[in-house]
Amino acid sequence: MPRLKRYLPALAALAISAHAQEGPAITPYRPSVSTPAQLPAPGQLEFEFGNLSSRGTDPRTDSLPYTFKLAIDKDWGVLLGGSAYVRQRGAGQDANGIGDTALTLKRAFIVNDTTAYGLELTTKIPTAKDTIGSGKSDWTINAIYSHDAGDLHMDVNVNETRLGAPQPGAARIQTGVSASFSTPVTERWTANWELSGIANPGAPSTAQLLLAGVYMPSKRLEFDAGFTRGLTSATPHWSLFAGFVVPLAKLW
């Protein structure tokens, strides 16, 4: 996307600076739809940024998703995310601008070194114009189960969303399910795959398969790239994405 070029020098400098600094390891939530139960290190502000391009349904969409993550302590954290820029083309429209914003309160329940549960309460703030977003607020509660079985890491999410503006004929409550798996391939490379989908009575269901490669040159810097393949007619046929995760500051 053309606007991404404006940010590349600053983002490259940010990544190099994070790689060189000492401090706690990051806790990436990218690139999957699922989020892990674990929180970042308390007091460490982390930043995730990427580029996402979806094709195969109208309108075609390009976006720059971002997330800020901060743990208050080992049990509680907050997330602020959204799309810094969205462009939709096709279906008789060409719209662009900032996307909606999501604010999340998160509670982690750490069982031991291999198992954790999580609970997230998210409100979507309609910061996008009506040609891009719904113009209404949504509320989501998300239950998380994370587990390590040797080198294999798994995150399972089940969520319910109350839509502020459901599609005509669709229900106001929709259900989302996702299961993400990752395993190291080499010392610095990890493979990630995921199945996810959304069901809503009165609306076509969506489902997709995600495959990604993750490169972590240090414990404080991660890059990812991959694609999704739609499994239903209501899901974009293909999406391509790339992004990174870095710490911005240690606040306490």
Beta strands, then each sheet from edge to edge (+ up, - down):
strand 1: 44-55
strand 2: 60-71
strand 3: 76-90
strand 4: 93-97
strand 5: 101-110
strand 6: 115-125
strand 7: 138-149
strand 8: 152-162
strand 9: 173-184
strand 10: 189-200
strand 11: 203-218
strand 12: 221-230
strand 13: 238-250
sheet 1: 4+ 3- 2+ 1- 13+ 12- 11+ 10- 9+ 8- 7+ 6- 5+
end
